[in-house]
Amino acid sequence: MAQIFHPSANTFSRVSLFGALFIVVGLLFLAAAVTRSPWVTGAQIPREQPIQFSHERHVGGNGIDCRYCHTSVEESAFAGIPPTKTCMNCHSEIFANSAFLEPVRASFRNGTSIEWTRVNNLADFVYFNHSIHVNKGVGCTTCHGPVDRMPLMWQEHSLLMEWCLDCHRNPERYVRPREAVFSVAYQPPSNQEALGNRLVAEYHIRKLTNCSTCHR
């Protein structure tokens, strides 16, 4: 019987199969990279606000503690957004006539809230409780990054589930003494693993990774 296909067809078939496989694998890697990129997660992108509030100035420059503005962070699921009165505690005296701060004064006069743009925005199906993490020794900068060096606030991390799970599976890498939770200058010590293991036991931290922990 006459040969229908030229012998080179075998080589072409093999090349096509391997080429298709490499393309599929490459597309999967590309999709994974795009999913983790700031373009999708929004990480590392400074957010414009109705008033360009600077954490760098207030926290880094003036040394204001996180709890002065975020008053409910130790006992509530939400850290809280400060009312305009909190701003006016200082700015009724400091830069009291600054045109830049007129929206703050107008908000205080009219009793209308300033509509801030949310920076760290988890999906609606994710439950996160600030007070639990704070009281277990998770520092503000662990999740929010070096806020004392942010002239405009940005989301420091991806907030993807894999990022959360890394901490839930290995809390000893991230926990710090409770008295250092609100310190923006805190740096993990050289013996972080030993310290972390001690704090995990002392603070009764459980490695919760079941779905219902965060998805309710």
PEWOLIN-V931196 format. One record per helix or strand. SS is the DSSP state (a for helix, b for strand). FROM is the first residue (numbers start at 1). TO is the last residue. Records with the same first field share a line. If there is no record, write none. Layout:
SS: FROM-TO, FROM-TO
//
This chain:
a: 8-36, 38-41, 55-61, 66-69, 84-91, 99-110, 130-135, 140-144, 147-149, 161-169, 171-173, 178-180, 192-202, 211-213
b: 43-43, 155-155
//
